[in-house]
Amino acid sequence: MESWRSFPTTTRPWRASVRWMPLNRRRAAAGLPVTDTHVALHVGELLYGNLGSARRLDFTVLGPAVNEAARIETLCASLEQTIIVSSAFAEAAGDARNLLVSLGRYAMKGVARPQELFTVDPG
């Protein structure tokens, strides 16, 4: 797989969350809800489209890759990370891999083995 020239764009959610920090501090001080951003980046096969009947049609995305991305996203809060990247995504990143920092290996429900996860180095 070729190196992703647009990989640095994956830091956009992190940069956006940094810009929200002053707003979140003001809102928290006023007793108002704050906004958190959590992003999981993963690579894999999936099925997507409109599923259902003519009376009730829903757009949905299905597959093990989707489930794993959802499991990774749930780790964002406990690991205090805006973006978490799977090892599959890191491997596909090619030369842009040097923008990632390992968070360690984590077991996730429904995933056969613990997976090494990464975050984007904001530096």
DOVEX-598270 format. One record per residue (C-alpha): residue number from 1; residue in one letter; x, z, y. Coordinates in nm, 2 decimals, decimal comma, always signed. Example, Ala and Ser with C-alpha at 12.3 -4.5 7.8 and 13.67 -1.06 7.14 Angstrom:
<rs>
num / residu / c1 / c3 / c2
1 / a / +1,23 / +0,78 / -0,45
2 / s / +1,37 / +0,71 / -0,11
</rs>
This chain:
<rs>
num / residu / c1 / c3 / c2
1 / m / +0,00 / +0,00 / +0,00
2 / e / +0,14 / -0,09 / +0,34
3 / s / +0,23 / +0,17 / +0,60
4 / w / -0,06 / +0,25 / +0,83
5 / r / +0,03 / +0,15 / +1,19
6 / s / -0,28 / +0,33 / +1,32
7 / f / -0,20 / +0,66 / +1,14
8 / p / -0,12 / +0,84 / +1,47
9 / t / -0,49 / +0,80 / +1,56
10 / t / -0,56 / +1,07 / +1,30
11 / t / -0,43 / +1,32 / +1,55
12 / r / -0,72 / +1,24 / +1,79
13 / p / -0,94 / +1,52 / +1,65
14 / w / -0,66 / +1,77 / +1,69
15 / r / -0,60 / +1,65 / +2,05
16 / a / -0,97 / +1,67 / +2,12
17 / s / -0,99 / +2,03 / +1,99
18 / v / -0,70 / +2,12 / +2,22
19 / r / -0,89 / +1,99 / +2,51
20 / w / -1,19 / +2,19 / +2,41
21 / m / -1,00 / +2,52 / +2,40
22 / p / -1,05 / +2,61 / +2,77
23 / l / -1,42 / +2,53 / +2,74
24 / n / -1,45 / +2,73 / +2,42
25 / r / -1,28 / +3,03 / +2,59
26 / r / -1,53 / +3,02 / +2,88
27 / r / -1,82 / +2,98 / +2,64
28 / a / -1,70 / +3,27 / +2,42
29 / a / -1,66 / +3,49 / +2,73
30 / a / -2,01 / +3,41 / +2,83
31 / g / -2,14 / +3,49 / +2,48
32 / l / -2,23 / +3,13 / +2,41
33 / p / -2,15 / +2,94 / +2,09
34 / v / -1,82 / +2,75 / +2,06
35 / t / -1,74 / +2,41 / +1,91
36 / d / -1,50 / +2,37 / +1,61
37 / t / -1,38 / +2,04 / +1,48
38 / h / -1,28 / +2,01 / +1,11
39 / v / -1,16 / +1,68 / +0,96
40 / a / -1,06 / +1,60 / +0,60
41 / l / -0,87 / +1,28 / +0,53
42 / h / -0,87 / +1,15 / +0,18
43 / v / -0,83 / +0,82 / -0,01
44 / g / -1,04 / +0,71 / -0,31
45 / e / -1,32 / +0,50 / -0,44
46 / l / -1,68 / +0,57 / -0,34
47 / l / -2,02 / +0,42 / -0,35
48 / y / -2,22 / +0,39 / -0,02
49 / g / -2,54 / +0,24 / +0,09
50 / n / -2,91 / +0,29 / +0,12
51 / l / -3,06 / +0,47 / -0,18
52 / g / -3,42 / +0,56 / -0,25
53 / s / -3,75 / +0,39 / -0,24
54 / a / -3,94 / +0,19 / +0,03
55 / r / -4,11 / +0,52 / +0,13
56 / r / -3,79 / +0,72 / +0,16
57 / l / -3,47 / +0,54 / +0,21
58 / d / -3,15 / +0,74 / +0,28
59 / f / -2,80 / +0,62 / +0,36
60 / t / -2,56 / +0,81 / +0,15
61 / v / -2,20 / +0,82 / +0,02
62 / l / -2,12 / +0,92 / -0,34
63 / g / -1,82 / +0,96 / -0,56
64 / p / -1,54 / +1,20 / -0,66
65 / a / -1,34 / +1,10 / -0,35
66 / v / -1,63 / +1,21 / -0,13
67 / n / -1,67 / +1,54 / -0,31
68 / e / -1,29 / +1,61 / -0,29
69 / a / -1,29 / +1,53 / +0,09
70 / a / -1,58 / +1,77 / +0,13
71 / r / -1,39 / +2,04 / -0,06
72 / i / -1,09 / +1,98 / +0,16
73 / e / -1,29 / +2,00 / +0,48
74 / t / -1,43 / +2,35 / +0,37
75 / l / -1,07 / +2,47 / +0,37
76 / c / -1,02 / +2,39 / +0,74
77 / a / -1,16 / +2,72 / +0,87
78 / s / -0,98 / +2,95 / +0,63
79 / l / -0,65 / +2,77 / +0,68
80 / e / -0,72 / +2,75 / +1,06
81 / q / -0,65 / +2,38 / +1,07
82 / t / -0,84 / +2,11 / +1,26
83 / i / -0,72 / +1,83 / +1,02
84 / i / -0,63 / +1,86 / +0,65
85 / v / -0,49 / +1,56 / +0,47
86 / s / -0,50 / +1,51 / +0,09
87 / s / -0,19 / +1,43 / -0,11
88 / a / -0,35 / +1,08 / -0,19
89 / f / -0,38 / +1,01 / +0,19
90 / a / -0,03 / +1,14 / +0,25
91 / e / +0,11 / +0,91 / -0,02
92 / a / -0,08 / +0,61 / +0,13
93 / a / +0,05 / +0,69 / +0,47
94 / g / +0,39 / +0,53 / +0,40
95 / d / +0,64 / +0,58 / +0,69
96 / a / +0,38 / +0,78 / +0,88
97 / r / +0,42 / +1,05 / +0,61
98 / n / +0,68 / +1,22 / +0,84
99 / l / +0,39 / +1,32 / +1,07
100 / l / +0,26 / +1,55 / +0,81
101 / v / +0,34 / +1,91 / +0,72
102 / s / +0,26 / +2,06 / +0,38
103 / l / +0,01 / +2,35 / +0,37
104 / g / +0,08 / +2,42 / +0,00
105 / r / -0,12 / +2,36 / -0,31
106 / y / -0,49 / +2,46 / -0,34
107 / a / -0,74 / +2,47 / -0,62
108 / m / -1,08 / +2,33 / -0,53
109 / k / -1,40 / +2,34 / -0,72
110 / g / -1,47 / +2,03 / -0,92
111 / v / -1,11 / +1,90 / -0,88
112 / a / -0,90 / +1,91 / -1,20
113 / r / -0,57 / +2,04 / -1,07
114 / p / -0,45 / +2,22 / -0,75
115 / q / -0,38 / +1,96 / -0,48
116 / e / -0,10 / +1,97 / -0,22
117 / l / -0,26 / +1,95 / +0,12
118 / f / -0,11 / +1,86 / +0,46
119 / t / -0,19 / +1,88 / +0,82
120 / v / -0,08 / +1,66 / +1,11
121 / d / +0,22 / +1,79 / +1,30
122 / p / +0,11 / +1,80 / +1,66
123 / g / +0,47 / +1,78 / +1,79
</rs>
